[in-house]
Amino acid sequence: MKSEDKAMKAIIRGELPEKRVMVGGWIPDPEKRAAEKVESEEYTKMMQQFRMPLFCPKCNRLMNKRLDRKTWMKMQVCFDCVIEMENKLRVNGTYNQYETKKITENKMSWLTDIKQQLIDYMENYSDKLEFSEGEFIEEWSGGYKKEDVKIVVENTLRMIDRDIEDCKKEIKNETEVCKP
Ligand SMILES: [Zn+2]
C-alpha cells in the first residue's frame, strides 16, 4: 500500500496518519546552518532590544512615555533613570567623560557599519561580466581587478578593526570613570 493511501485510510478511520518528513535529496550544509543559527540568535537579541517591557528593570516605574522608548533602545532603562544618572554624573564631576563615551560609542557603531558595507562590497564585487545563463564570461576591461579590490578592502578593514579595538578600550576606560 502506498503511504498516501495508508494515511488516507488512517484519516478515514479517525486516526492520525503517520508523520513523514520528506527530505528529497536535500542535504543540509552544516556551514550554512551554523551561519543561519548565528543570524537567528542575532535577530533574537535585536528583537529583545526593541521589545520594551512595561516596567523599567531598574526602578520598576511604568514605561509609557515616548522618551522611555528612546532611552530603552539605547540603555535599557527608563527616561527618568537616565536623567537621574546624568544628574549624579554632573554632581560627581564625570559628566564630560560620559559625553565622550557616548561619542565613542557612536563612532564605534559607525565604524562597524562601514566595515560591514566594505565586506559586502568586496563579496559582491565582480570584474567579470557574467550572463544570466552563466554560459560565457567576458573580462571587464574598465573595472578594477577583483584581487586588487580585495587587497585595498582588506587593508582598510585592518585599519577599521584597529580603530574599533581603540574605541572598545576607550569605552571601557570611560565606563570605569563615569560611575554614578
Ligand atoms: Zn527606570
Residues whose N, C-alpha, C, O or C-beta is under 5 A from the ligand:
A	BS01	ZN	C56 K58 C59 V77 C78 C81
